[in-house]
Amino acid sequence: MRIETKCIQSGYEPQNGESRMIPIIQSTTFKYDSSAEMGKLFDLEKSGYFYTRLQNPTNDMVAAKIAALEGGTAAMLTSSGQAASFFAVFNLAGAGDHVISSSTIYGGTYNLFNVTMRRMGIDFTFVDPDCTDEELEAAFRPNTKAVFGETIANPALIVFDIERFAKAAHAHGVPLIVDNTFATPINCRPFEWGADIVTHSTTKYMDGHDTAVGGCIVDSGKFDWMAHADKFPGLTTPDESYHGITYAEKFGKEGAFITKATAQLMRDLGSIQAPMNAFFLNLGLESLAVRMKRHCENALAVAKFLESSDKVAWVNYPDLPGNKYYERAKKYLPDGSCGVIAFGVKGGRDAAEAFMSRLKVAMIATHVADAHTCILHPANSTHRQLSDEELIAGGVSPDLIRLSVGIENVEDIIEDLQQALG
Ligand SMILES: *Cc1c(COP(=O)(O)O)cnc(C)c1O
């Protein structure tokens, strides 16, 4: 099946007389004929459902669709994108370990790594995604357990050189984790470029309608944990909390990562996505391919308009000829990048605020990447915890305005921007 068809059909195949739509299994628990049978599930001897804190059939059908879209072997939904990023890294690294991350990542992920996960004893080195090979090489340590980056950085719109970072990670025997939220698998499939694990904030384009917060982790099934057994004892040595199961042996390369994340992290931390939200997410996925195409067409037209305006200081959109990442975007995102544009209004911070207050079609919202056109000034909102140095290291200048172009008629969006620019 081609990707547009997978958006509609993957993850759930109704049998004779069953509901055409993915059923919402709105149940915390599941009934069994005998304790012995339920016991097999607890021992991971059989797969099945017993308690929705760990797994739910609705979630698994939707996760399977996302796995199909990404070309992965296994996936799980989480309650948010933050939970997905946390689980993906914490499934590999613990106190005393080290992780390398691109410095241009979503502000929430940066805080998660730089503040909260550091408090758990995990050390992070942030590298410029355009650093030299020597700088990247120097960031690795014997206790490095993963490398992390974002396909298209939110909100800096820097396109990540997935292939290069994957090669570096693999040369050091560790996986590359890529947050593919902005590109979505419609526009980029990081596994095709060597990434090992993909994460998503499904809250963005996948849901696409401002409806449900959620996240997803997908495993490529390609990373050979056993070949680097000493680095990943959590996957390659017996888990005493599951009667001595060794995940990489019992579930293989294809299933070990997600099974461990479900069996340990979901069990203990309980960040499951509500089945109802998974249902909403699936509705969004069905139209994802159509919407992404429209988002990209609209955004390119808006970016060209902004570039032509004498009220605008600068425009950053990877698909705009002349953009620093144009060539890289053509390689990784040949069908378009995303609907998000960053730009600066002449006159700095105050002019930016005045411009934003005059908008009527574009709404001021702490959101991005959905059907509605929305706009945000990160230095005054999402990124306000960061110092000016941290902002600039993250690719966010203090005058940066993030415009998420929706799927309305593009003429209405452009006219609105035009009247607000004055
Ligand atoms: C929004 C976002 C997140 C966090 O996701 P939530 O669903 O808000 O928790 C992570 N990564 C990127 C790129 C995002 O845009």
The ligand as a Gaussian input file, in Angstrom:
#p B3LYP/6-31G(d) Opt

LIG

0 1
 C        4.723000      19.910000      20.779000
 C        5.960000      19.174000      20.559000
 C        6.424000      18.240000      21.494000
 C        5.711000      17.976000      22.793000
 O        4.482000      17.385000      22.547000
 P        3.200000      17.517000      23.506000
 O        2.201000      16.669000      22.815000
 O        2.838000      18.954000      23.586000
 O        3.605000      16.978000      24.839000
 C        7.576000      17.540000      21.189000
 N        8.250000      17.762000      20.050000
 C        7.842000      18.671000      19.135000
 C        8.632000      18.869000      17.899000
 C        6.690000      19.407000      19.360000
 O        6.293000      20.303000      18.453000

